[in-house]
Amino acid sequence: MLSLPMSPQVFAILAALIEQRAGLHYAPEDRELLADKVVPRALDAGFDSLLDYYYFLRYDPAGPEALDALVDSLLVHETYFFREPQPLRVLSEDVLAPAVRAGRKPRVWCAACSTGEEPLTLAMMLAELGVLEGVSLVASDLSARALERARSGEHNLRSLRALPAGVEGRWLELREGRPRVRQELVDAVDWRRVNLVDAQAVAELGVFDAILCRNVLIYFQDATALRVVASLTRALVPGGHLLVGTSESLMRFGTALVCEERRGTFFYTKAGP
């Protein structure tokens, strides 16, 4: 099988281009890992030099589309239904349901949603509480391929590995061996393609009462993560909440958000006016 060498110099400029486009960071020790992903795409595109492939991605009119496809192949789509469910339960029961019953229509954004298991889990919880129609749900990802799967409502069996009793048959069913979510749940979500490192694209979504950006910031360098958190903070209403993954913390960033604990889960809350 053909291969192409990736010199440290070419690695550096390719890694910088990818990080600029999507925020994904590759350290020098990741050169072989990146080469394993990039080389087959360069060969398939007809290039016999990774430097030429870089120039194509960087300067050719068709480069941005090819770069997005490359980034898509690099993204980690590890997700499943009811992953880290406690923050979603607290958000649903303690924040969103009371807001709906008080006559408001809160907006929630699930950022970097991959194939959609997280927003659909939230939709199931809201439906159980009888308030789904009262919540405006937006879910986004950088990957067009992942969003296409999310919109289809069809998932793989691995996405069921943390499924609690009572969900199958009520909110999803197996068809020909594949899980399919009920269509009204899929339709309750406004699916968008958004690049989190693009502050303008984030701003165009409007403001939200809650934003979930879980297990995403770990793929960014601190400087990139800080810019993303700043964009997310601007997208919160005063008193709005940002939820990150259980293994992530914003404390080291010194953000404008206040960390508070609710029933064993941490919410980062934007101060009121």
Backbone as CSV, one residue per row, in Angstrom:
resi,resn,N_x,N_y,N_z,CA_x,CA_y,CA_z,C_x,C_y,C_z
1,MET,0.840,-1.207,0.000,0.000,0.000,0.000,0.870,1.251,0.000
2,LEU,0.533,2.200,-0.860,1.289,3.442,-0.943,1.162,4.242,0.343
3,SER,2.221,5.002,0.631,2.182,5.895,1.759,2.964,7.144,1.413
4,LEU,2.788,8.174,2.193,3.495,9.432,1.994,4.146,9.827,3.307
5,PRO,5.398,10.281,3.251,6.048,10.710,4.490,5.482,12.040,4.976
6,MET,5.351,12.162,6.298,4.934,13.427,6.891,6.093,13.954,7.730
7,SER,6.794,14.932,7.191,7.919,15.515,7.913,7.410,16.348,9.079
8,PRO,8.258,16.619,10.067,7.842,17.501,11.168,7.356,18.864,10.680
9,GLN,7.976,19.371,9.622,7.582,20.685,9.105,6.174,20.642,8.500
10,VAL,5.909,19.609,7.703,4.579,19.488,7.087,3.541,19.182,8.161
11,PHE,3.911,18.351,9.126,2.990,18.105,10.245,2.602,19.415,10.918
12,ALA,3.575,20.273,11.164,3.325,21.517,11.889,2.326,22.404,11.146
13,ILE,2.474,22.546,9.827,1.568,23.441,9.102,0.195,22.799,8.908
14,LEU,0.150,21.479,8.729,-1.148,20.800,8.620,-1.895,20.849,9.951
15,ALA,-1.186,20.591,11.037,-1.819,20.624,12.357,-2.333,22.021,12.668
16,ALA,-1.564,23.048,12.288,-1.992,24.431,12.529,-3.230,24.761,11.711
17,LEU,-3.291,24.273,10.467,-4.458,24.523,9.614,-5.705,23.868,10.200
18,ILE,-5.566,22.641,10.675,-6.697,21.919,11.263,-7.156,22.609,12.551
19,GLU,-6.194,23.035,13.369,-6.559,23.696,14.624,-7.251,25.032,14.353
20,GLN,-6.765,25.750,13.358,-7.392,27.026,13.012,-8.826,26.808,12.527
21,ARG,-9.042,25.746,11.791,-10.356,25.484,11.219,-11.353,24.953,12.242
22,ALA,-10.891,24.041,13.115,-11.844,23.323,13.974,-11.481,23.317,15.447
23,GLY,-10.312,23.855,15.807,-9.921,23.862,17.209,-9.232,22.598,17.672
24,LEU,-9.222,21.550,16.846,-8.602,20.285,17.242,-7.092,20.448,17.330
25,HIS,-6.515,20.038,18.433,-5.079,20.230,18.644,-4.330,18.912,18.517
26,TYR,-3.255,18.934,17.715,-2.363,17.789,17.581,-0.966,18.209,18.030
27,ALA,-0.467,17.550,19.065,0.876,17.819,19.571,1.896,17.067,18.712
28,PRO,3.179,17.450,18.781,4.194,16.776,17.955,4.185,15.257,18.091
29,GLU,3.898,14.761,19.280,3.883,13.303,19.459,2.688,12.638,18.766
30,ASP,1.769,13.449,18.237,0.605,12.912,17.524,0.826,12.837,16.016
31,ARG,2.064,13.051,15.573,2.313,13.129,14.121,1.881,11.850,13.404
32,GLU,2.218,10.696,13.957,1.850,9.435,13.305,0.334,9.251,13.292
33,LEU,-0.309,9.630,14.370,-1.767,9.538,14.451,-2.418,10.385,13.370
34,LEU,-1.939,11.616,13.189,-2.501,12.491,12.167,-2.192,11.959,10.778
35,ALA,-0.975,11.462,10.586,-0.592,10.926,9.274,-1.507,9.775,8.865
36,ASP,-1.874,8.930,9.833,-2.749,7.794,9.523,-4.088,8.250,8.951
37,LYS,-4.538,9.434,9.348,-5.809,9.963,8.857,-5.641,10.750,7.561
38,VAL,-4.545,11.511,7.476,-4.372,12.441,6.365,-3.878,11.745,5.099
39,VAL,-2.929,10.829,5.239,-2.295,10.219,4.063,-3.309,9.542,3.138
40,PRO,-4.235,8.707,3.643,-5.194,8.092,2.712,-6.043,9.115,1.955
41,ARG,-6.399,10.225,2.611,-7.204,11.242,1.933,-6.389,11.951,0.867
42,ALA,-5.117,12.201,1.158,-4.252,12.842,0.163,-4.063,11.937,-1.056
43,LEU,-3.836,10.654,-0.813,-3.675,9.710,-1.917,-4.956,9.590,-2.742
44,ASP,-6.092,9.506,-2.056,-7.374,9.406,-2.757,-7.635,10.633,-3.614
45,ALA,-7.116,11.792,-3.171,-7.307,13.032,-3.922,-6.287,13.180,-5.049
46,GLY,-5.371,12.219,-5.175,-4.427,12.225,-6.281,-3.108,12.920,-6.010
47,PHE,-2.789,13.166,-4.757,-1.545,13.862,-4.430,-0.449,12.854,-4.071
48,ASP,0.786,13.154,-4.519,1.923,12.317,-4.145,2.858,13.050,-3.193
49,SER,2.362,14.158,-2.633,3.129,14.937,-1.672,2.165,15.561,-0.669
50,LEU,2.458,15.412,0.625,1.596,16.024,1.632,1.724,17.540,1.640
51,LEU,2.868,18.052,1.211,3.005,19.496,1.103,2.072,20.028,0.020
52,ASP,2.000,19.337,-1.122,1.070,19.748,-2.180,-0.374,19.656,-1.694
53,TYR,-0.668,18.626,-0.905,-2.017,18.477,-0.356,-2.339,19.634,0.582
54,TYR,-1.361,20.032,1.382,-1.555,21.184,2.259,-1.865,22.438,1.452
55,TYR,-1.072,22.688,0.387,-1.313,23.879,-0.435,-2.704,23.843,-1.067
56,PHE,-3.138,22.647,-1.450,-4.489,22.491,-1.995,-5.530,22.864,-0.943
57,LEU,-5.384,22.306,0.257,-6.344,22.599,1.322,-6.342,24.088,1.683
58,ARG,-5.173,24.684,1.652,-5.010,26.056,2.129,-5.417,27.096,1.093
59,TYR,-5.127,26.828,-0.202,-5.256,27.898,-1.190,-6.191,27.602,-2.361
60,ASP,-6.493,26.348,-2.628,-7.345,26.032,-3.774,-8.803,26.389,-3.467
61,PRO,-9.581,26.850,-4.446,-10.992,27.145,-4.205,-11.775,25.953,-3.654
62,ALA,-11.348,24.737,-4.009,-12.025,23.537,-3.493,-11.469,23.107,-2.144
63,GLY,-10.447,23.816,-1.650,-9.785,23.425,-0.418,-10.654,23.435,0.816
64,PRO,-11.463,24.492,1.046,-12.269,24.518,2.269,-13.202,23.322,2.423
65,GLU,-13.820,22.920,1.324,-14.716,21.759,1.390,-13.928,20.490,1.705
66,ALA,-12.756,20.340,1.066,-11.917,19.170,1.331,-11.387,19.192,2.761
67,LEU,-11.064,20.388,3.274,-10.583,20.509,4.649,-11.683,20.130,5.633
68,ASP,-12.906,20.550,5.358,-14.022,20.173,6.226,-14.221,18.654,6.238
69,ALA,-14.060,18.021,5.063,-14.199,16.566,5.002,-13.075,15.884,5.789
70,LEU,-11.869,16.450,5.714,-10.755,15.911,6.491,-11.033,16.054,7.985
71,VAL,-11.468,17.232,8.395,-11.777,17.465,9.807,-12.861,16.497,10.275
72,ASP,-13.863,16.289,9.439,-14.945,15.358,9.781,-14.381,13.979,10.102
73,SER,-13.374,13.544,9.329,-12.781,12.225,9.561,-11.968,12.171,10.855
74,LEU,-11.585,13.342,11.366,-10.782,13.404,12.584,-11.635,13.490,13.848
75,LEU,-12.895,13.900,13.691,-13.744,14.121,14.851,-14.091,12.816,15.557
76,VAL,-14.174,12.884,16.868,-14.520,11.719,17.686,-16.019,11.739,17.926
77,HIS,-16.712,10.712,17.451,-18.173,10.662,17.591,-18.575,9.630,18.648
78,GLU,-17.888,9.664,19.773,-18.184,8.730,20.861,-19.324,9.296,21.701
79,THR,-20.499,8.725,21.549,-21.660,9.192,22.306,-22.652,8.049,22.416
80,TYR,-23.553,8.174,23.370,-24.594,7.155,23.534,-25.716,7.754,24.364
81,PHE,-26.867,7.118,24.314,-28.025,7.600,25.061,-27.763,7.495,26.567
82,PHE,-28.211,8.528,27.296,-28.113,8.582,28.754,-26.650,8.506,29.226
83,ARG,-25.764,9.146,28.467,-24.385,9.295,28.912,-24.325,10.424,29.948
84,GLU,-23.714,10.155,31.110,-23.662,11.137,32.199,-25.048,11.778,32.375
85,PRO,-26.060,11.006,32.773,-27.443,11.498,32.737,-27.828,12.457,33.850
86,GLN,-27.117,12.430,34.999,-27.567,13.232,36.130,-27.663,14.734,35.810
87,PRO,-26.663,15.352,35.144,-26.817,16.773,34.810,-28.039,17.047,33.936
88,LEU,-28.364,16.123,33.045,-29.543,16.306,32.195,-30.826,16.214,33.019
89,ARG,-30.845,15.298,33.988,-32.021,15.187,34.855,-32.213,16.461,35.675
90,VAL,-31.123,16.958,36.257,-31.216,18.164,37.081,-31.664,19.347,36.226
91,LEU,-31.083,19.472,35.039,-31.475,20.556,34.138,-32.955,20.445,33.790
92,SER,-33.413,19.254,33.464,-34.814,19.054,33.066,-35.770,19.332,34.215
93,GLU,-35.490,18.726,35.379,-36.424,18.764,36.496,-36.383,20.070,37.283
94,ASP,-35.172,20.630,37.446,-35.024,21.780,38.337,-34.995,23.127,37.614
95,VAL,-34.708,23.112,36.324,-34.585,24.378,35.586,-35.640,24.507,34.499
96,LEU,-35.680,23.529,33.591,-36.521,23.680,32.397,-38.003,23.471,32.697
97,ALA,-38.342,22.386,33.388,-39.761,22.128,33.673,-40.400,23.264,34.475
98,PRO,-39.759,23.767,35.547,-40.364,24.902,36.257,-40.524,26.138,35.386
99,ALA,-39.578,26.377,34.485,-39.689,27.541,33.596,-40.894,27.408,32.672
100,VAL,-41.081,26.198,32.122,-42.230,25.976,31.231,-43.539,26.138,31.998
101,ARG,-43.597,25.596,33.199,-44.833,25.675,33.985,-45.116,27.092,34.467
102,ALA,-44.073,27.934,34.438,-44.261,29.349,34.798,-44.628,30.194,33.574
103,GLY,-44.804,29.517,32.419,-45.247,30.226,31.224,-44.139,30.698,30.304
104,ARG,-42.900,30.315,30.585,-41.795,30.706,29.715,-41.469,29.576,28.747
105,LYS,-40.706,29.895,27.701,-40.239,28.874,26.754,-38.717,28.938,26.696
106,PRO,-38.051,28.196,27.560,-36.586,28.250,27.600,-35.957,27.660,26.346
107,ARG,-34.803,28.209,25.993,-34.023,27.700,24.861,-32.807,26.955,25.392
108,VAL,-32.537,25.797,24.797,-31.398,24.973,25.198,-30.610,24.608,23.947
109,TRP,-29.292,24.700,24.056,-28.416,24.343,22.936,-27.487,23.221,23.377
110,CYS,-27.535,22.104,22.652,-26.579,21.011,22.831,-25.495,21.177,21.776
111,ALA,-24.343,21.703,22.166,-23.254,21.963,21.234,-22.414,20.709,21.023
112,ALA,-21.888,20.542,19.812,-21.075,19.372,19.475,-21.821,18.093,19.826
113,CYS,-23.016,17.955,19.266,-23.921,16.862,19.651,-23.619,15.549,18.956
114,SER,-22.677,15.542,18.014,-22.336,14.333,17.272,-23.585,13.769,16.580
115,THR,-23.878,12.501,16.782,-25.014,11.867,16.109,-26.334,12.039,16.864
116,GLY,-26.339,12.889,17.893,-27.601,13.335,18.455,-28.111,12.641,19.698
117,GLU,-27.336,11.698,20.242,-27.856,10.959,21.396,-28.113,11.864,22.609
118,GLU,-27.268,12.873,22.818,-27.462,13.744,23.985,-28.747,14.570,23.881
119,PRO,-28.957,15.352,22.806,-30.210,16.113,22.750,-31.442,15.228,22.726
120,LEU,-31.335,14.043,22.141,-32.488,13.148,22.126,-32.755,12.562,23.515
121,THR,-31.704,12.320,24.283,-31.887,11.917,25.684,-32.607,13.015,26.454
122,LEU,-32.169,14.260,26.261,-32.819,15.385,26.926,-34.280,15.486,26.492
123,ALA,-34.541,15.277,25.208,-35.916,15.318,24.716,-36.772,14.240,25.376
124,MET,-36.204,13.044,25.564,-36.936,11.973,26.251,-37.290,12.378,27.673
125,MET,-36.322,12.967,28.374,-36.572,13.384,29.758,-37.637,14.468,29.834
126,LEU,-37.583,15.420,28.926,-38.581,16.494,28.906,-39.959,15.952,28.548
127,ALA,-39.991,14.981,27.626,-41.269,14.374,27.258,-41.874,13.625,28.446
128,GLU,-41.028,12.941,29.219,-41.511,12.243,30.416,-42.132,13.221,31.408
129,LEU,-41.595,14.439,31.455,-42.111,15.464,32.367,-43.293,16.222,31.765
130,GLY,-43.599,15.938,30.499,-44.727,16.589,29.840,-44.470,18.020,29.419
131,VAL,-43.176,18.391,29.240,-42.863,19.792,28.926,-42.049,19.931,27.643
132,LEU,-41.915,18.865,26.864,-41.059,18.930,25.673,-41.488,20.041,24.726
133,GLU,-42.791,20.163,24.505,-43.267,21.175,23.554,-43.001,22.590,24.051
134,GLY,-42.743,22.745,25.335,-42.505,24.067,25.894,-41.051,24.487,25.897
135,VAL,-40.164,23.616,25.399,-38.729,23.916,25.376,-38.257,23.973,23.931
136,SER,-37.474,24.985,23.603,-36.872,25.109,22.276,-35.488,24.468,22.320
137,LEU,-35.329,23.355,21.607,-34.073,22.602,21.622,-33.307,22.818,20.325
138,VAL,-32.057,23.237,20.435,-31.151,23.367,19.302,-29.982,22.422,19.548
139,ALA,-29.571,21.691,18.512,-28.403,20.821,18.626,-27.516,21.061,17.412
140,SER,-26.213,21.095,17.643,-25.303,21.402,16.539,-24.081,20.501,16.577
141,ASP,-23.453,20.380,15.419,-22.176,19.702,15.311,-21.446,20.254,14.098
142,LEU,-20.146,20.050,14.060,-19.363,20.456,12.903,-19.493,19.455,11.763
143,SER,-19.787,18.204,12.112,-19.829,17.129,11.123,-21.187,17.033,10.434
144,ALA,-21.193,17.275,9.130,-22.428,17.121,8.359,-22.883,15.662,8.346
145,ARG,-21.913,14.767,8.341,-22.229,13.334,8.320,-22.918,12.910,9.616
146,ALA,-22.418,13.395,10.751,-23.030,13.060,12.036,-24.435,13.639,12.133
147,LEU,-24.613,14.859,11.658,-25.939,15.494,11.711,-26.942,14.765,10.831
148,GLU,-26.476,14.255,9.705,-27.373,13.485,8.831,-27.896,12.259,9.571
149,ARG,-27.022,11.608,10.323,-27.447,10.448,11.116,-28.420,10.892,12.213
150,ALA,-28.120,12.012,12.867,-28.987,12.509,13.932,-30.389,12.790,13.406
151,ARG,-30.456,13.442,12.260,-31.768,13.787,11.669,-32.551,12.556,11.246
152,SER,-31.843,11.471,10.947,-32.532,10.246,10.512,-33.214,9.542,11.677
153,GLY,-32.720,9.805,12.913,-33.272,9.116,14.074,-32.805,7.690,14.222
154,GLU,-31.923,7.241,13.309,-31.439,5.861,13.342,-30.050,5.814,13.970
155,HIS,-29.842,4.881,14.886,-28.590,4.814,15.632,-28.068,3.380,15.621
156,ASN,-26.883,3.192,16.244,-26.342,1.840,16.310,-26.554,1.243,17.695
157,LEU,-26.350,-0.043,17.798,-26.639,-0.745,19.048,-25.741,-0.278,20.195
158,ARG,-24.521,0.176,19.872,-23.619,0.657,20.933,-24.199,1.874,21.655
159,SER,-25.068,2.605,20.975,-25.643,3.798,21.601,-26.640,3.443,22.703
160,LEU,-26.966,2.156,22.840,-27.945,1.721,23.846,-27.289,1.195,25.120
161,ARG,-25.968,1.282,25.240,-25.296,0.546,26.308,-25.577,1.083,27.707
162,ALA,-26.130,2.281,27.829,-26.480,2.801,29.155,-27.972,3.068,29.264
163,LEU,-28.745,2.442,28.389,-30.176,2.718,28.318,-30.896,2.202,29.564
164,PRO,-31.619,3.059,30.281,-32.366,2.596,31.459,-33.635,1.849,31.045
165,ALA,-34.170,1.121,31.969,-35.408,0.386,31.706,-36.535,1.350,31.387
166,GLY,-37.404,0.933,30.482,-38.590,1.712,30.161,-38.450,2.625,28.965
167,VAL,-37.224,2.802,28.458,-37.029,3.704,27.319,-37.331,2.982,26.007
168,GLU,-36.766,1.768,25.864,-37.040,1.008,24.645,-38.523,0.624,24.606
169,GLY,-39.127,0.854,23.483,-40.553,0.592,23.335,-41.403,1.821,23.586
170,ARG,-40.867,2.756,24.377,-41.606,4.001,24.641,-41.063,5.145,23.786
171,TRP,-39.736,5.340,23.823,-39.142,6.469,23.094,-38.300,6.030,21.904
172,LEU,-37.974,4.744,21.847,-37.286,4.223,20.667,-37.634,2.757,20.509
173,GLU,-37.401,2.257,19.309,-37.684,0.857,19.031,-36.622,0.297,18.103
174,LEU,-36.496,-1.022,18.092,-35.555,-1.671,17.192,-36.261,-2.027,15.894
175,ARG,-35.675,-1.576,14.796,-36.193,-1.925,13.468,-35.066,-2.566,12.682
176,GLU,-35.251,-3.825,12.318,-34.232,-4.576,11.586,-32.897,-4.534,12.323
177,GLY,-32.975,-4.626,13.651,-31.775,-4.683,14.460,-31.117,-3.351,14.751
178,ARG,-31.734,-2.236,14.339,-31.149,-0.920,14.584,-32.119,-0.061,15.389
179,PRO,-31.602,0.653,16.398,-32.479,1.515,17.192,-32.955,2.715,16.372
180,ARG,-34.231,3.033,16.496,-34.784,4.220,15.845,-35.604,5.001,16.872
181,VAL,-35.284,6.278,17.006,-35.960,7.154,17.958,-37.289,7.603,17.382
182,ARG,-38.282,7.775,18.244,-39.586,8.237,17.778,-39.452,9.574,17.065
183,GLN,-40.180,9.685,15.964,-40.002,10.831,15.081,-40.324,12.160,15.753
184,GLU,-41.288,12.172,16.671,-41.632,13.453,17.300,-40.499,13.986,18.166
185,LEU,-39.641,13.090,18.670,-38.473,13.546,19.423,-37.431,14.145,18.490
186,VAL,-37.186,13.477,17.365,-36.234,14.001,16.378,-36.703,15.355,15.861
187,ASP,-38.002,15.469,15.603,-38.555,16.713,15.068,-38.571,17.841,16.099
188,ALA,-38.463,17.492,17.372,-38.459,18.521,18.422,-37.136,19.258,18.514
189,VAL,-36.114,18.758,17.792,-34.774,19.346,17.839,-34.500,20.090,16.537
190,ASP,-33.982,21.302,16.659,-33.538,22.091,15.513,-32.059,21.775,15.292
191,TRP,-31.762,20.955,14.287,-30.400,20.488,14.033,-29.652,21.510,13.184
192,ARG,-28.479,21.937,13.628,-27.692,22.950,12.924,-26.236,22.501,12.772
193,ARG,-25.611,22.945,11.693,-24.165,22.722,11.529,-23.441,23.985,11.989
194,VAL,-22.666,23.874,13.055,-21.998,25.032,13.655,-20.576,24.640,14.046
195,ASN,-19.628,25.515,13.721,-18.238,25.360,14.138,-18.045,26.148,15.433
196,LEU,-17.740,25.465,16.514,-17.658,26.116,17.820,-16.558,27.169,17.902
197,VAL,-15.532,27.053,17.080,-14.462,28.051,17.143,-14.793,29.293,16.321
198,ASP,-15.921,29.282,15.660,-16.384,30.435,14.874,-17.333,31.261,15.748
199,ALA,-16.815,32.313,16.352,-17.607,33.104,17.294,-18.826,33.720,16.631
200,GLN,-18.703,34.113,15.357,-19.825,34.710,14.658,-20.951,33.693,14.458
201,ALA,-20.584,32.461,14.107,-21.587,31.407,13.922,-22.314,31.111,15.226
202,VAL,-21.584,31.144,16.340,-22.205,30.933,17.644,-23.168,32.072,17.957
203,ALA,-22.727,33.304,17.694,-23.568,34.471,17.985,-24.864,34.449,17.180
204,GLU,-24.797,33.931,15.958,-25.982,33.914,15.091,-27.062,32.959,15.587
205,LEU,-26.730,32.071,16.510,-27.733,31.162,17.072,-28.662,31.872,18.048
206,GLY,-28.255,33.036,18.541,-29.063,33.745,19.526,-28.635,33.394,20.930
207,VAL,-29.519,33.641,21.883,-29.173,33.405,23.289,-29.997,32.247,23.852
208,PHE,-29.441,31.644,24.913,-30.017,30.421,25.462,-30.091,30.498,26.984
209,ASP,-31.050,29.759,27.529,-31.158,29.613,28.972,-30.184,28.564,29.494
210,ALA,-29.817,27.619,28.643,-28.851,26.587,29.035,-28.094,26.113,27.798
211,ILE,-26.807,25.849,27.974,-25.968,25.314,26.903,-25.233,24.093,27.447
212,LEU,-25.294,22.995,26.697,-24.517,21.810,27.029,-23.355,21.714,26.047
213,CYS,-22.141,21.723,26.579,-20.938,21.555,25.755,-20.059,20.554,26.493
214,ARG,-20.442,19.300,26.412,-19.854,18.279,27.280,-18.867,17.404,26.513
215,ASN,-17.706,17.171,27.143,-16.667,16.304,26.572,-16.172,16.827,25.222
216,VAL,-16.054,18.136,25.123,-15.594,18.790,23.904,-14.307,19.573,24.158
217,LEU,-14.291,20.333,25.233,-13.167,21.233,25.508,-11.864,20.474,25.718
218,ILE,-11.939,19.198,26.055,-10.726,18.403,26.263,-9.916,18.249,24.978
219,TYR,-10.531,18.495,23.819,-9.820,18.368,22.546,-9.155,19.679,22.122
220,PHE,-9.348,20.746,22.895,-8.804,22.052,22.556,-7.637,22.410,23.464
221,GLN,-6.716,23.214,22.933,-5.725,23.845,23.795,-6.437,24.886,24.661
222,ASP,-5.798,25.262,25.762,-6.448,26.181,26.694,-6.867,27.489,26.026
223,ALA,-6.023,28.017,25.143,-6.350,29.299,24.513,-7.610,29.178,23.663
224,THR,-7.723,28.068,22.931,-8.914,27.838,22.113,-10.131,27.606,22.995
225,ALA,-9.963,26.793,24.028,-11.072,26.508,24.945,-11.579,27.792,25.590
226,LEU,-10.671,28.684,25.943,-11.061,29.946,26.577,-11.883,30.801,25.623
227,ARG,-11.483,30.832,24.349,-12.258,31.598,23.354,-13.642,30.994,23.165
228,VAL,-13.713,29.661,23.135,-15.006,28.993,22.956,-15.907,29.258,24.159
229,VAL,-15.350,29.149,25.359,-16.144,29.398,26.568,-16.637,30.846,26.583
230,ALA,-15.807,31.777,26.123,-16.237,33.181,26.063,-17.413,33.344,25.108
231,SER,-17.366,32.674,23.961,-18.485,32.726,23.010,-19.746,32.125,23.612
232,LEU,-19.587,30.994,24.299,-20.742,30.344,24.916,-21.328,31.218,26.020
233,THR,-20.462,31.874,26.761,-20.938,32.754,27.832,-21.758,33.901,27.259
234,ARG,-21.297,34.476,26.157,-22.056,35.560,25.513,-23.416,35.061,25.020
235,ALA,-23.488,33.763,24.709,-24.730,33.188,24.189,-25.709,32.790,25.288
236,LEU,-25.342,33.003,26.537,-26.239,32.709,27.654,-26.990,33.960,28.088
237,VAL,-28.251,33.796,28.446,-28.985,34.889,29.065,-28.438,35.071,30.484
238,PRO,-28.600,36.248,31.083,-28.229,36.393,32.499,-28.960,35.353,33.350
239,GLY,-28.199,34.650,34.168,-28.781,33.564,34.955,-28.783,32.239,34.231
240,GLY,-28.341,32.222,32.967,-28.296,30.988,32.194,-27.161,30.078,32.633
241,HIS,-27.248,28.801,32.241,-26.315,27.780,32.730,-25.538,27.140,31.588
242,LEU,-24.242,26.908,31.831,-23.390,26.127,30.935,-23.019,24.837,31.641
243,LEU,-23.221,23.700,30.970,-22.854,22.403,31.516,-21.750,21.810,30.669
244,VAL,-20.664,21.386,31.325,-19.566,20.717,30.637,-19.487,19.289,31.154
245,GLY,-18.559,18.507,30.614,-18.449,17.112,31.010,-17.971,16.948,32.443
246,THR,-18.250,15.796,33.022,-17.879,15.569,34.417,-16.367,15.568,34.606
247,SER,-15.610,15.283,33.554,-14.150,15.280,33.656,-13.548,16.620,33.276
248,GLU,-14.375,17.590,32.958,-13.898,18.908,32.540,-14.161,19.926,33.655
249,SER,-13.346,20.968,33.688,-13.543,22.037,34.660,-13.175,23.363,34.012
250,LEU,-13.948,24.393,34.326,-13.660,25.728,33.798,-12.951,26.605,34.822
251,MET,-12.706,26.070,36.008,-12.188,26.907,37.083,-10.830,27.522,36.737
252,ARG,-10.004,26.773,36.005,-8.662,27.280,35.714,-8.672,28.415,34.695
253,PHE,-9.808,28.605,34.015,-9.878,29.635,32.990,-10.218,31.013,33.548
254,GLY,-10.725,31.063,34.774,-11.109,32.361,35.318,-12.211,33.027,34.518
255,THR,-13.253,32.266,34.178,-14.335,32.790,33.351,-15.266,33.680,34.170
256,ALA,-16.197,34.296,33.461,-17.192,35.145,34.125,-18.333,34.327,34.708
257,LEU,-18.238,33.016,34.622,-19.299,32.142,35.115,-19.040,31.723,36.550
258,VAL,-20.101,31.544,37.302,-20.018,31.119,38.691,-20.375,29.636,38.773
259,CYS,-19.516,28.856,39.416,-19.771,27.421,39.539,-20.671,27.158,40.744
260,GLU,-21.741,26.400,40.517,-22.639,26.035,41.614,-22.976,24.557,41.513
261,GLU,-23.184,23.942,42.655,-23.516,22.523,42.688,-25.015,22.347,42.869
262,ARG,-25.593,21.488,42.058,-27.017,21.166,42.162,-27.166,19.643,42.149
263,ARG,-27.577,19.111,43.244,-27.830,17.670,43.354,-26.669,16.835,42.795
264,GLY,-25.462,17.207,43.194,-24.296,16.417,42.830,-23.740,16.696,41.456
265,THR,-24.247,17.705,40.774,-23.723,18.060,39.455,-23.389,19.549,39.438
266,PHE,-22.430,19.922,38.598,-21.948,21.300,38.584,-22.515,22.079,37.401
267,PHE,-23.076,23.226,37.706,-23.582,24.171,36.704,-22.685,25.411,36.733
268,TYR,-22.345,25.929,35.558,-21.629,27.209,35.474,-22.653,28.251,35.053
269,THR,-22.901,29.209,35.927,-24.022,30.126,35.773,-23.531,31.534,35.469
270,LYS,-24.191,32.165,34.503,-23.855,33.549,34.146,-24.546,34.490,35.116
271,ALA,-23.794,35.437,35.629,-24.349,36.378,36.591,-25.479,37.197,35.966
272,GLY,-26.426,37.607,36.799,-27.536,38.433,36.323,-27.076,39.833,36.006
273,PRO,-27.982,40.651,35.439,-27.611,42.018,35.043,-27.269,42.871,36.253
